[in-house]
Amino acid sequence: MSDFPPDLFAGSRFAVLGLGRNGAAVVSALLGMGAEVQAWDDKSSGSGLAAHPRLMVEPFDSLAGFDALILSPGIPHTLPTPHPVALMARELGIPILSDAELLYRAVRAAGSKARFASITGTNGKSTTTALLAHILQTAGLPAAAGGNLGNAALSLPLLPDDGVYVIEMSSYMLERLDQFHASCAVLLNLTPDHLDRHGDMAGYARAKAHVFDNMTSADLALFGTPGPEMQNVADAVAARGIQPVWLPEPVDGRIVARGATLADLSNAPALPGAHNAQNVAAAALMAVHCDAAPDSIASGIARFPGLSHRQKVVARHRGVTFIDDSKATNADAAERALSCYDRIIWIAGGMAKSGGIAPLATYFPRIAHALLIGRDAPMLAETLAAHGVAHTVVGTLEAAVPEADRLAQALDAPVVLLSPACASFDQFSSFEERGSRFLHHVDNLIETDGSEISLDTPTHKAPP
């Protein structure tokens, strides 16, 4: 791994709008590659950027002379209303790109033949991304992971020819690709999400389908959970001469491909549930395509530590296991957690997505009691009441954690599960902050009781 040449983009001019984690990293990387950059943020005005002779921090009156506009993922360029600067770019024919596209161009301009592995889907992206990178590193291959997960794509180092960039791609990033070419890519699943940005499920599926752009018959195009939208994408890929490959179902708890056992799920305690079996299958097949040996794949999966806020066991206290699944920001993601445990004290709520928690009714019998937080707690309470599920609107995580502990003891429920099925932005800056606050309140609970924290992994119940 090394730095990109300092003159790689010399003579190029880029406009960067939005200076959060992603945008600030893009500015830093572009300056490091010799580009001229104008940057702005409608909220912070770019006040956090360090001065640089090739950096201008001011609003955009014109985009004339710029090679590309890089919008932060949260800024729309089409629906629901395009940002005025995006309209300006469209009128001038200036491409609107994601940092993943810029990374691809930078890698190729630097002369590296490193491959790209792209992961998308409504749920499971982050786990699959982190798992694949972990497997490749276990196999001794140079690998760097980023994109929608962790590091911004353009902040990743330059990899050698045998390296692999593992990029988690949101629908927002995928809409802003051009030359990007993944040698292997997976579309894990498609359920309603971000429809305000894509109009409807067909628009959402079209955005996700860009993960397969520019692929050839030599590349690996993987598909996960079947469904009408998934099939439409697979058919379109097949029409381009690329064979769609559907992820295999586990056989006796094992992932088998090409006659070899790539993973024994019983040896992967950090990856419980049927949804993680799909994530494991995707990572394993992509690792094979990237030339990782089967024994390295099995070892990497077994040693994978898991990701924070994704069914992460944070404590065991008086026989009760506390699990942080704050990343579950919609019902489909929460279903994956609810299916893994039997008798649950469920902490849910926040800003509900379309459909609320009604799709989870199959799993309501597993809920001994639900504690509801956030803006849409009353709406969730109506759904639970209609199904006879015991519940309490507690409002905040601070109130939910001690009440969850009390109920777990009283109702003999061995699991307290934070899996909100809702976005976090009504009370928190992100799902990460929500999960961290949950851990903080669990720590306070245990400290108050004078007990020690144990991180024993609970026994998972297989989904029906």
KEKOLKE-617702 format. One record per residue: x, y, z of N, C-alpha, C in turn. Coordinates in steps of 0.001 Angstrom, whole numbers, padded with zeros to 6 digits, always signed. Layout:
REM KEKOLKE-617702
XYZXYZXYZ/...
//
This chain:
REM KEKOLKE-617702
+000838-001191+000000+000000+000000+000000+000877+001248+000000/+000429+002282-000703+001217+003503-000777+000296+004679-001018/+000881+005876-001038+000116+007074-001333-000010+007250-002844/-001042+007942-003256-001189+008281-004665-000169+009353-005042/+000266+009386-006302+001210+010421-006739+000655+011819-006473/+001489+012739-006005+000996+014072-005638+000591+014932-006828/+000903+014501-008048+000522+015268-009231-000496+014520-010096/-001148+013513-009510-002035+012642-010287-003151+013426-010970/-003747+014370-010251-004845+015173-010793-004429+016626-011011/-003151+016859-011187-002676+018226-011425-003335+018785-012683/-003811+020028-012587-004491+020656-013712-005982+020402-013750/-006499+019546-012876-007935+019267-012812-008587+020129-011738/-009848+020490-011975-010603+021306-011012-011862+020550-010610/-012069+020452-009306-013222+019743-008786-014021+020642-007852/-015339+020522-007945-016246+021197-007020-016763+020159-006037/-016678+020454-004750-017124+019524-003712-018185+020224-002874/-019390+019675-002864-020492+020248-002089-020887+019274-000990/-020842+019752+000253-021110+018911+001408-019809+018496+002040/-019584+018936+003280-018273+018733+003898-018375+017992+005221/-019213+016974+005240-019224+016060+006372-018031+015124+006276/-018147+013949+006899-017040+012985+006889-016584+012675+005473/-017536+012409+004592-017195+012026+003231-016614+013195+002446/-017292+014330+002473-016853+015472+001687-015498+015998+002100/-015260+016069+003408-013963+016551+003889-012838+015621+003452/-013108+014312+003455-012098+013351+003010-011817+013501+001519/-012854+013775+000742-012678+013981-000693-011798+015194-000953/-012070+016291-000250-011262+017503-000420-009802+017210-000108/-009545+016564+001016-008176+016260+001425-007468+015386+000395/-008164+014361-000093-007548+013446-001053-007261+014138-002382/-008199+014927-002865-008001+015610-004144-006843+016598-004073/-006752+017320-002972-005621+018235-002806-004309+017456-002774/-004331+016292-002122-003135+015459-002050-002713+014895-003391/-003639+014874-004353-003330+014384-005700-003087+015528-006681/-002986+016741-006170-002603+017861-007015-003723+018641-007648/-004979+018329-007337-006106+019010-007964-006358+020375-007333/-007074+021218-008078-007631+022445-007530-009058+022140-007084/-009432+022659-005921-010731+022313-005339-011440+023573-004854/-012713+023677-005199-013592+024645-004543-014605+023846-003743/-014774+024201-002480-015630+023419-001587-016575+024324-000822/-017741+023756-000499-018715+024517+000277-019659+023551+000977/-020193+024012+002089-021207+023271+002826-022279+024255+003244/-023533+023960+002899-024613+024898+003192-024818+025109+004682/-024381+024153+005498-024579+024260+006945-023357+024813+007661/-022192+024252+007371-020987+024650+008114-020148+025677+007382/-020447+025920+006105-019688+026859+005268-018244+026416+005048/-017914+025193+005441-016555+024708+005230-015543+025267+006195/-016015+025757+007334-015116+026408+008292-014106+025448+008905/-014357+024132+008826-013435+023180+009441-012274+022774+008562/-012224+023244+007326-011149+022852+006417-009892+023678+006658/-008754+023007+006607-007475+023710+006742-007172+024473+005455/-006535+025625+005596-006183+026440+004433-005195+025696+003540/-005348+025901+002231-004449+025264+001262-004411+026156+000027/-003247+026311-000610-003156+027222-001754-004021+026827-002948/-004395+025547-003053-005240+025117-004171-006684+024896-003749/-007044+025394-002573-008409+025233-002057-009097+026584-001934/-010284+026682-002509-011126+027855-002350-012403+027412-001629/-012716+028048-000517-013910+027705+000249-014906+028844+000120/-015877+028675-000748-016905+029697-000946-018061+029096-001730/-019243+029732-001665-020408+029204-002388-020167+029186-003895/-020976+028388-004580-020807+028223-006022-021723+029177-006780/-021125+030176-007415-021875+031056-008304-021906+030495-009718/-020879+029729-010065-020783+029120-011388-019914+027872-011285/-020170+026918-012173-019333+025715-012251-018525+025679-013543/-018498+026776-014249-017741+026820-015497-016269+026515-015224/-015702+025628-016011-014295+025286-015878-014000+024131-014952/-015012+023588-014288-014794+022448-013396-014916+021135-014176/-014132+020159-013764-014159+018847-014410-015259+017950-013873/-015660+018161-012623-016712+017331-012031-017213+017985-010753/-018447+017647-010399-019039+018029-009116-019169+016774-008277/-018656+016825-007059-018793+015708-006127-019749+016144-005036/-020910+015519-005007-021921+015802-003993-021801+014795-002862/-021911+015254-001633-022011+014312-000523-023251+013449-000725/-023222+012192-000271-024320+011267-000564-025701+011777-000155/-025773+012551+000920-027076+012998+001399-027689+014133+000616/-026972+014687-000354-027473+015823-001132-028081+015303-002430/-029381+015544-002672-030023+014996-003872-029638+015741-005146/-029526+014993-006235-029317+015629-007540-030518+015427-008459/-031490+014617-007996-032745+014465-008740-033910+014613-007764/-034385+013498-007231-035498+013524-006282-034998+013675-004852/-035817+014202-003922-037143+014790-004181-037067+016164-004845/-036008+016918-004558-035754+018203-005215-034258+018338-005413/-033799+018495-006638-032352+018596-006854-031775+019857-006235/-030585+019727-005687-029896+020891-005135-029586+021867-006274/-029672+023175-006021-029396+024156-007085-028039+023972-007756/-027024+023567-007005-025710+023367-007611-025728+022150-008539/-026520+021140-008195-026663+019988-009086-027339+020400-010388/-028339+021263-010298-028986+021777-011506-027996+022564-012358/-027148+023337-011695-026128+024112-012390-025195+023177-013167/-024795+022078-012521-023915+021112-013186-024606+020475-014379/-025862+020126-014209-026601+019486-015297-026707+020413-016509/-026972+021687-016262-027110+022649-017357-025810+022803-018144/-024662+022664-017457-023364+022831-018106-022769+021516-018603/-023479+020410-018351-022967+019113-018773-021787+018625-017957/-021683+019104-016729-020586+018697-015847-021003+017436-015091/-020206+016382-015129-020604+015132-014458-020690+015288-012946/-021695+014633-012370-021859+014568-010917-021396+013181-010490/-020331+013125-009707-019672+011860-009403-019646+011582-007909/-019499+010314-007574-019261+009900-006189-017769+009720-005976/-017372+009657-004713-015940+009478-004447-015464+008087-004853/-016373+007109-004930-015974+005783-005413-015542+005858-006877/-016241+006652-007662-015847+006855-009056-014479+007517-009134/-014244+008514-008286-012942+009185-008283-011834+008231-007856/-012117+007366-006883-011113+006382-006469-010747+005480-007639/-011744+004986-008337-011473+004104-009480-010585+004811-010502/-010921+006044-010826-010126+006790-011808-008703+007023-011300/-008581+007320-010011-007253+007570-009447-006394+006312-009486/-006980+005173-009141-006234+003905-009147-005738+003590-010552/-006612+003736-011524-006204+003433-012901-005199+004471-013421/-005389+005731-013075-004443+006763-013519-003064+006545-012914/-003025+005964-011710-001746+005692-011045-001077+004430-011578/-001749+003713-012462-001157+002536-013086-001405+001227-012376/-002208+001228-011316-002480-000014-010588-003607-000801-011253/-003462-002124-011268-004495-003013-011783-005327-003627-010653/-005255-003041-009471-006028-003557-008333-007496-003705-008714/-008116-004761-008184-009508-005035-008508-010448-004366-007510/-011709-004265-007927-012745-003680-007088-013838-004714-006847/-014223-004856-005578-015347-005701-005183-016401-004791-004573/-017611-004808-005129-018648-003864-004718-019808-004598-004069/-020280-004054-002966-021372-004671-002212-022488-003663-002054/-023709-004062-002427-024863-003212-002189-026064-004079-001836/-027178-003428-001536-028383-004083-001045-029008-003192+000003/-030226-003492+000390-030870-002686+001425-030253-002967+002783/-029990-004215+003073-029421-004612+004359-028272-005596+004141/-027355-005608+005103-026253-006561+005062-024992-006053+004399/-025034-004837+003847-023879-004319+003102-022630-004219+003967/-022780-003609+005140-021601-003336+005968-020952-004624+006463/-021773-005560+006917-021222-006825+007401-020497-007561+006280/-021109-007618+005103-020479-008315+003981-019187-007629+003568/-019187-006301+003550-017986-005547+003191-016853-005833+004166/-017146-005696+005454-016110-005923+006463-015632-007371+006455/-016567-008301+006267-016203-009723+006251-015308-010047+005056/-015651-009554+003882-014830-009831+002703-013426-009259+002873/-013328-008033+003360-011999-007449+003577-011202-008273+004581/-011875-008740+005637-011215-009560+006655-010717-010878+006050/-011535-011504+005218-011133-012759+004579-009921-012539+003677/-009965-011500+002869-008861-011241+001939-007565-010965+002685/-007666-010214+003781-006468-009944+004580-005955-011222+005233/-006878-012083+005688-006484-013376+006243-005746-014208+005195/-006168-014070+003945-005546-014820+002850-004238-014197+002380/-003845-013090+002992-002585-012454+002632-002652-011533+001437/-003872-011177+001011-004028-010270-000122-004129-008830+000373/-003504-007881-000317-003679-006471+000060-005137-006070-000161/-005797-005579+000871-007209-005214+000756-007482-003968+001573/-008380-003140+001068-008801-001931+001775-010298-001788+001610/-010997-001522+002712-012457-001422+002695-012894-000005+003013/-013976+000408+002375-014511+001737+002647-015744+001994+001815/-016036+003276+001603-017243+003665+000893-018295+004089+001878/-019461+003459+001790-020542+003773+002724-020210+003312+004135/-019258+002393+004263-018805+001879+005560-017469+002499+005916/-017368+003078+007099-016071+003500+007619-015405+004562+006786/-014226+004250+006252-013435+005227+005518-014103+005622+004207/-014056+006921+003903-014512+007374+002592-013673+006693+001519/-014289+006364+000397-013591+005597-000638-012304+006284-001078/-012353+007597-001268-011190+008290-001810-010078+008463-000781/-010341+008117+000467-009290+008191+001485-008478+006900+001569/-008862+005876+000798-008150+004600+000838-006802+004726+000129/-005814+003917+000530-004474+004010-000068-004423+003383-001456/-003358+003648-002161-003117+003017-003457-002648+001583-003225/-003357+000631-003806-003024-000786-003659-002239-001274-004871/-001426-002318-004682-000690-002907-005813-001626-003686-006726/-001052-004245-007779-001855-004928-008793-002675-006084-008233/-002164-006764-007199-002897-007899-006636-003833-007480-005506/-004004-006193-005298-004865-005699-004231-006336-005699-004622/-007185-005574-003597-008633-005544-003813-009232-004417-002976/-009953-003533-003631-010749-002522-002938-012139-003101-002695/-012547-003149-001437-013869-003668-001078-014730-002461-000723/-015684-002149-001584-016426-000898-001475-017897-001175-001174/-018361-000680-000028-019799-000699+000261-020442+000475-000456/-021473+000204-001237-022053+001234-002091-023532+001427-001787/-023870+002644-001377-025267+003014-001194-025887+003333-002547/-027197+003402-002577-027871+003761-003828-027469+005156-004274/-027194+006043-003313-026783+007406-003667-025443+007399-004399/-024504+006597-003920-023199+006498-004574-023320+005877-005960/-024160+004864-006059-024264+004119-007310-024828+004963-008445/-025677+005923-008111-026241+006790-009140-025191+007714-009752/-024034+007813-009098-023028+008787-009521-021740+008103-009976/-021910+006980-010674-020779+006272-011267-020737+006529-012769/-019573+006297-013352-019413+006479-014790-018515+005382-015356/-017219+005440-015051-016258+004459-015551-016058+003286-014593/-016511+003397-013379-016264+002406-012325-016596+000997-012813/-015666+000073-012573-015816-001304-013036-015407-002251-011912/-016372-002964-011371-016087-003964-010343-015839-005309-011006/-014830-006029-010530-014601-007376-011058-015539-008382-010402/-016062-008034-009227-017128-008828-008614-018037-007885-007843/-019326-008172-007886-020301-007305-007224-021473-008151-006765/-022122-007695-005691-023291-008406-005182-024401-007421-004856/-025610-007806-005230-026833-007128-004804-027517-008085-003838/-027403-007799-002541-027832-008752-001516-029342-008900-001443/-030071-007793-001489-031514-007809-001290-032080-006460-001690/-033389-006410-001858-034079-005161-002177-035390-005112-001414/-035488-004198-000462-036744-003917+000219-036913-002406+000255/-038136-001894+000418-038365-000448+000308-037486+000363+001259/-036757+001329+000710-035896+002208+001493-035525+003399+000607/-035370+004553+001214-034940+005762+000495-035843+006064-000700/-037134+005757-000592-038008+005967-001741-038224+007442-002032/-037991+008308-001038-038086+009742-001304-037026+010184-002302/-035890+009483-002321-034798+009835-003226-034900+009131-004586/-035670+008054-004636-035711+007274-005878-037105+007176-006489/-038110+007713-005831-039455+007762-006385-040313+006568-006059/-039827+005375-006362-040562+004148-006089-039573+002986-006102/-040092+001765-005906-039201+000607-005852-038468+000388-007173/-039130+000689-008274-038463+000519-009567-037271+001463-009681/-037443+002701-009215-036342+003655-009240-035222+003255-008302/-035596+002735-007136-034602+002258-006173-033803+001092-006761/-034508+000160-007409-033832-000987-008023-032908-000539-009153/-033343+000450-009931-032479+000952-011008-031191+001541-010450/-031307+002248-009332-030105+002815-008715-029171+001705-008252/-029718+000694-007596-028892-000409-007106-028241-001193-008250/-028930-001259-009386-028421-002034-010518-027121-001471-011073/-026820-000216-010775-025573+000377-011273-024338-000323-010704/-024509-001135-009668-023359-001853-009117-022742-002786-010161/-023535-003164-011172-023050-004071-012215-022609-003334-013489/-022591-002012-013458-022192-001245-014642-020776-001621-015086/-020584-001659-016377-019264-001855-017003-018667-003240-016775/-019434-004166-016185-018916-005515-015990-018894-006276-017312/-018055-007300-017364-017934-008150-018547-018239-009596-018162/-018206-010472-019142-018495-011886-018885-017440-012539-018006/-016288-011901-017843-015237-012450-016978-015451-012092-015516/-016425-011236-015246-016661-010763-013884-017737-011599-013194/-017854-011415-011883-018811-012176-011069-019931-011259-010603/-021159-011545-011057-022344-010775-010674-023223-011647-009790/-023282-011320-008503-023995-012126-007514-025326-011482-007131/-026313-012333-006878-027637-011878-006471-028080-012666-005245/-028734-011963-004310-029160-012578-003067-030625-012946-003062/-031395-012328-002167-032793-012695-001948-033629-012500-003207/-034272-013565-003723-035072-013427-004947-036292-012535-004731/-036764-011949-005799-037940-011097-005788-038108-010486-007161/-039263-009880-007434-039503-009331-008774-038469-008299-009200/-038143-007353-008310-037168-006324-008674-035784-006931-008879/-035415-007875-008001-034119-008545-008153-034046-009280-009488/-035129-009957-009842-035138-010711-011092-035003-009782-012290/-035657-008617-012218-035545-007653-013309-034098-007209-013499/-033407-006956-012388-032004-006548-012479-031166-007693-013044/-031411-008911-012552-030652-010069-013036-030872-010289-014530/-032110-010114-014986-032402-010286-016412-031662-009246-017252/-031610-008017-016743-030905-006960-017475-029409-007247-017546/-028858-007790-016472-027441-008160-016461-027190-009297-017452/-028068-010287-017446-027919-011422-018365-027996-010975-019823/-028829-009967-020095-028973-009470-021465-027687-008839-021983/-026784-008489-021070-025488-007926-021463-024414-009004-021602/-024810-010274-021508-023855-011361-021668-023127-011737-020397/-023646-011305-019247-023032-011611-017952-023937-012606-017235/-023380-013706-016764-024173-014745-016111-024499-014350-014675/-025783-014120-014336-026122-013854-012934-025923-015121-012101/-025333-014977-010932-025110-016098-010021-025882-015818-008739/-026800-016714-008404-027594-016543-007190-026860-017184-006017/-026881-016505-004886-026160-016992-003712-026729-018327-003252/-025866-019283-002910-026344-020599-002486-026926-020569-001076/-027908-021418-000857-028443-021618+000490-027487-022525+001268/-027434-022374+002592-026579-023263+003387-027024-024724+003257/-026067-025623+003271-026329-027061+003260-025798-027631+004567/-026712-028072+005443-026316-028595+006756-025428-027598+007508/-025803-026323+007420-025057-025298+008149-023731-024925+007525/-023524-025314+006267-022262-025018+005592-022531-024264+004291/-021598-023388+003923-021633-022730+002623-020727-023520+001693/-021324-024079+000648-020590-024931-000284-020648-024300-001668/-019498-024193-002318-019437-023673-003684-018319-024378-004435/-018598-024731-005670-017613-025404-006520-017059-026666-005857/-017931-027355-005106-017544-028600-004485-016743-028468-003215/-016469-027233-002785-015661-027019-001577-016506-026357-000498/-016288-026775+000746-016931-026115+001877-016137-024858+002214/-016766-023719+002041-016088-022448+002279-016304-021932+003691/-017380-022380+004337-017650-021894+005690-018548-022866+006423/-018255-023057+007695-019120-023789+008609-019731-022748+009532/-021029-022486+009358-021673-021399+010090-021681-021634+011593/-021555-022882+012014-021504-023151+013454-020209-022647+014065/-019210-022368+013224-017932-021832+013700-017833-020325+013516/-018983-019668+013303-019000-018219+013079-019939-017555+014075/-019558-017487+015365-020465-016966+016395-020840-015507+016210/-020032-014737+015491-020342-013320+015288-021300-013098+014127/-021765-014190+013502-022601-014068+012308-023844-014942+012440/-024731-014633+013390-025914-015466+013603-027018-015182+012591/-027889-016156+012383-029101-015932+011616-028975-016218+010134/-030147-016410+009506-030187-016722+008078-029652-015576+007236/-029892-014343+007675-029408-013203+006892-027887-013188+006835/-027242-013563+007939-025782-013601+007925-025252-014780+007116/-026039-015841+006994-025636-016927+006096-025523-016396+004673/-026445-015517+004304-026378-014892+002981-025147-014001+002862/-024872-013216+003900-023692-012351+003885-022407-013173+003760/-022353-014286+004490-021183-015168+004432-021026-015748+003029/-022131-016191+002442-022061-016765+001096-021535-015741+000095/-022020-014505+000201-021571-013459-000723-020083-013196-000559/-019650-013019+000681-018237-012734+000927-017356-013897+000483/-017808-015121+000734-017003-016294+000380-016840-016427-001131/-017933-016272-001880-017836-016409-003335-017016-015280-003952/-017144-014090-003402-016334-012981-003912-014858-013203-003585/-014588-013768-002413-013200-014062-002042-012590-015097-002983/-013374-016113-003352-012890-017105-004320-012541-016419-005638/-013418-015531-006080-013176-014815-007337-011914-013954-007255/-011602-013492-006042-010402-012665-005840-009170-013500-005504/-009271-014820-005697-008131-015738-005590-007731-016080-004159/-008630-015943-003204-008348-016406-001846-008540-017920-001784/-007664-018599-001061-007742-020054-000934-008891-020449-000007/-009545-021599-000259-010673-022024+000572-010359-022098+002061/-009164-022583+002443-008862-022678+003871-008736-021290+004490/-008227-020317+003739-008143-018946+004243-009530-018336+004388/-010425-018677+003475-011793-018171+003553-012475-018698+004806/-012381-020005+005043-012997-020600+006229-012410-020014+007502/-011101-019828+007527-010441-019267+008709-010868-017826+008940/-010946-017044+007874-011344-015648+008012-012753-015500+008532/-013654-016346+008055-015040-016296+008520-015125-016677+009992/-014430-017723+010386-014474-018183+011779-013923-017141+012742/-012941-016358+012295-012285-015393+013173-012873-013984+013069/-013884-013811+012244-014465-012481+012061-015096-011999+013361/-014717-010809+013847-015216-010354+015150-016590-009714+015119/-017133-009469+013940-018419-008783+013843-018246-007279+013831/-019353-006574+013573-019345-005118+013521-020167-004544+014658/-019753-003392+015126-020526-002703+016154-021912-002349+015619/-022892-002409+016524-024269-001989+016245-025000-002928+015290/-024467-004117+015078-025117-005113+014231-025166-006424+015002/-026221-006605+015775-026371-007775+016644-025110-008003+017466/-024590-006951+018034-023366-007018+018825-023729-007236+020291/-023229-008323+020854-023437-008568+022281-022583-007578+023061/-023225-006739+023860-022473-005727+024608-022307-006094+026076/-023162-006973+026599-023017-007365+028008-023937-008529+028336/-023549-009274+029399-024458-010204+030075-024523-009778+031524/-025741-009656+032016-025938-009129+033360-027070-009895+034030/-026756-010580+035099-027755-011347+035859-028540-012297+034947/-027806-012948+034028-028429-013929+033149-029127-013352+031935/-029042-012041+031744-029691-011388+030599-028618-010885+029637/-028786-011182+028366-027858-010729+027335-028392-009451+026696/-027557-008421+026650-027918-007142+026034-027266-007079+024649/-028085-006832+023630-027621-006865+022243-027915-005537+021560/-026871-004978+020960-026973-003715+020233-027114-004008+018745/-028301-003757+018216-028555-003889+016780-029088-002561+016248/-028446-001472+016680-028918-000136+016324-028931+000105+014825/-028119-000645+014073-028078-000482+012618-029396-000868+011966/-030262-001567+012683-031553-001973+012122-032462-000753+012035/-032391-000049+010913-033145+001191+010751-034438+000996+009971/-034777-000242+009656-036050-000528+009007-036539-001895+009471/-037780-002213+009122-038379-003451+009614-037658-004685+009093/-037216-004641+007858-036534-005803+007289-035270-006134+008071/-034520-005106+008453-033299-005333+009237-033632-005841+010630/-034677-005288+011241-035066-005745+012577-035549-007191+012550/-036203-007579+011472-036656-008967+011336-035492-009939+011456/-034357-009562+010911-033186-010429+010933-032707-010676+012356/-032856-009677+013208-032466-009861+014605-033541-010608+015385/-034800-010218+015205-035884-010870+015942-035945-012365+015645/-035548-012753+014440-035616-014169+014070-034566-015015+014774/-033587-014368+015403-032458-015104+015986-032650-015451+017460/-033634-014867+018119-033776-015045+019563-035220-015405+019883/-035406-016061+021024-036706-016641+021313-037596-015738+022161/-037180-015417+023365-038018-014612+024265-037278-013299+024527/-037867-012194+024074-037125-010947+023926-037818-009790+024635/-037016-008949+025286-037449-007595+025624-036928-006716+024495/-037850-006161+023733-037487-005461+022493-037553-003952+022685/-036446-003272+022400-036415-001811+022401-036454-001355+020955/-037496-000590+020606-037694-000178+019217-038209+001251+019171/-038102+001850+017988-038670+003178+017790-037689+004179+017232/-038214+005329+016897-037452+006388+016253-038308+006974+015157/-037731+007170+013985-038467+007667+012826-038786+006480+011920/-040050+006069+011932-040451+004849+011231-040368+005020+009720/-040034+003925+009054-040035+003896+007592-041431+003498+007105/-041630+003529+005799-042909+003154+005211-043310+001748+005653/-044527+001617+006150-045012+000321+006612-044800+000072+008081/-043973+000902+008735-043755+000753+010167-043230-000621+010532/-043797-001205+011595-043356-002526+012047-044378-003619+011743/-045423-003287+010995-046436-004290+010664-045845-005525+009989/-044819-005392+009131-044257-006597+008505-043610-007569+009485/-043423-007146+010737-042758-007995+011728-043735-008850+012527/-045009-008827+012171-046032-009489+012981-045737-010963+013222/-045101-011626+012273-044764-013048+012436-043908-013281+013672/-043109-012280+014037-042166-012435+015146-042687-011852+016459/-043873-011272+016438-044409-010679+017664-044550-011689+018806/-044884-012974+018539-044972-013929+019657-043661-014110+020415/-042546-013735+019833-041257-013853+020515-041002-012698+021481/-041830-011666+021412-041600-010459+022205-042351-010567+023529/-041601-010682+024615-042228-010723+025939-042772-009355+026314/-042062-008308+025916-042515-006935+026161-041707-006022+025242/-042363-005006+024693-041684-004025+023844-041632-002684+024556/-040478-002042+024482-040286-000704+025032-040030+000232+023862/-040860+001258+023732-040856+002095+022540-040291+003473+022832/-039419+003924+021928-038753+005208+022082-038985+006039+020820/-038700+007338+020936-038627+008177+019758-039944+008720+019248/-039827+009441+018142-040943+010202+017583-042165+009358+017267/-041961+008197+016658-043090+007411+016176-043490+006281+017113/-043087+006383+018389-043477+005363+019370-044993+005170+019439/-045808+006241+019432-047261+006023+019492-047792+005214+018310/-047257+005436+017125-047697+004685+015950-047320+003204+016079/-046105+002944+016556-045692+001557+016753-046542+000891+017827/-046905+001669+018852-047743+001133+019930-049095+000675+019396/-049649+001401+018442-050928+001005+017854-050810-000351+017157/-049729-000544+016434-049522-001824+015746-049395-002964+016748/-048605-002752+017788-048415-003802+018791-049718-004105+019523/-050482-003057+019852-051752-003257+020552-052718-004082+019703/-052717-003831+018404-053610-004568+017509-053277-006049+017456/-052041-006387+017818-051614-007791+017811-051465-008360+019219/-051906-007615+020209-051879-008119+021577-050501-008240+022185/-049546-007439+021727-048184-007487+022257-048053-006494+023410/-047596-006969+024555-047389-006084+025702-046318-005054+025363/-046582-003806+025703-045637-002750+025335-045803-001545+026252/-044759-000728+026290-044769+000517+027054-044045+001580+026244/-044642+002755+026141-043961+003883+025517-043115+004555+026596/-041799+004403+026499-040894+004972+027504-040204+006237+027010/-040184+006451+025707-039687+007704+025161-038217+007741+024827/-037366+007347+025793-035920+007494+025598-035180+006200+025914/-033975+006092+025373-033119+004955+025709-032753+004961+027177/-032536+006143+027718-032162+006250+029127-033210+005602+030015/-034484+005778+029659-035559+005148+030427-035728+003681+030050/-035426+003346+028799-035691+001988+028316-034777+000948+028935/-033492+001266+029108-032533+000241+029533-032832-000307+030929/-032989+000531+031966-033298-000052+033276-034648-000760+033311/-035623-000242+032554-036922-000908+032504-036809-002250+031786/-035972-002308+030759-035749-003577+030067-035128-004600+031000/-034185-004170+031808-033554-005079+032765-034576-005590+033769/-035419-004680+034272-036436-005082+035248-037404-006087+034634/-037861-005813+033415-038806-006706+032754-038172-008049+032406/-036914-008033+032015-036230-009284+031687-036200-010218+032886/-035951-009649+034063-035946-010465+035278-037354-010937+035627/-038323-010027+035529-039689-010356+035932-040352-011350+034984/-040022-011268+033701-040687-012092+032693-039835-013261+032221/-038684-013445+032866-037777-014533+032497-037444-014491+031002/-037079-013301+030534-036692-013108+029136-035176-012954+029081/-034463-013848+028415-032999-013841+028496-032301-012831+027597/-033054-012123+026744-032427-011209+025783-033101-009845+025822/-032281-008791+025956-032728-007415+025732-032128-006986+024405/-032987-006698+023442-032552-006426+022075-032926-005013+021653/-031910-004184+021424-032125-002902+020757-032036-003154+019257/-033170-003182+018604-033240-003342+017146-034389-002460+016685/-034139-001158+016509-035215-000156+016510-036204-000215+015357/-035816-000774+014214-036687-000810+013032-037038+000586+012534/-036286+001578+012965-036562+002977+012637-035252+003743+012491/-035305+004833+011749-034160+005734+011678-033962+006423+013022/-032773+006964+013222-032377+007481+014539-032433+008994+014665/-032689+009708+013557-032388+011133+013517-033318+012008+014351/-034376+011444+014910-035226+012252+015794-034551+012528+017129/-033690+011605+017586-033059+011751+018897-031533+011679+018854/-030971+011205+017746-029527+010987+017669-028998+011472+016321/-027699+011666+016254-027093+012105+014998-026930+010959+014014/-026967+009721+014503-026732+008559+013653-027110+007301+014411/-027187+006179+013690-027425+004912+014378-026244+004551+015258/-025038+005018+014884-023861+004751+015707-023991+005412+017075/-024439+006673+017077-024612+007350+018362-025693+006655+019183/-026768+006235+018532-027831+005527+019248-027284+004262+019902/-026501+003490+019163-025919+002278+019731-024946+002568+020849/-024154+003613+020694-023190+003980+021736-023899+004429+023006/-025003+005138+022846-025770+005560+024032-026395+004345+024724/-026824+003377+023954-027348+002142+024539-026283+001477+025395/-025082+001340+024857-023987+000742+025616-023699+001548+026875/-023723+002872+026758-023477+003737+027915-024501+003468+029014/-025769+003365+028631-026810+003142+029640-026727+001731+030226/-026335+000754+029414-026129-000600+029940-024971-000599+030929/-023890+000085+030589-022749+000196+031509-023172+000825+032829/-023964+001890+032738-024426+002563+033960-025283+001634+034801/-026143+000877+034149-027001-000070+034859-026168-001075+035637/-025173-001645+034977-024362-002680+035610-023483-002090+036700/-022950-000901+036459-022122-000243+037473-022939+000074+038719/-024173+000495+038513-025052+000800+039645-025336-000443+040470/-025464-001576+039773-025728-002834+040471-024475-003428+041095/-023313-002890+040718-022057-003395+041272-021655-004738+040730/-022124-005064+039510-021796-006357+038903-020724-006178+037847/-020132-007296+037445-019156-007270+036372-019840-007539+035038/-019287-006960+033982-019795-007184+032641-019168-008448+032070/-020002-009295+031497-019504-010475+030798-019923-010387+029344/-019027-010728+028443-019330-010660+027021-019560-012040+026435/-020165-012918+027218-020482-014242+026697-021504-014115+025571/-021291-014849+024496-022213-014807+023372-023437-015652+023686/-024656-015130+023433-025857-015887+023748-026070-017033+022773/-026948-017918+023166-027326-018994+022265-028375-018473+021306/-028136-018606+019998-029038-018072+018993-030051-019126+018593/-031256-018667+018398-032307-019558+017911-032384-019438+016398/-032372-020547+015721-032464-020514+014262-033818-019975+013846/-033874-019157+012792-035148-018624+012327-036035-019727+011789/-037344-019499+011814-038262-020535+011342-038164-020719+009838/
//
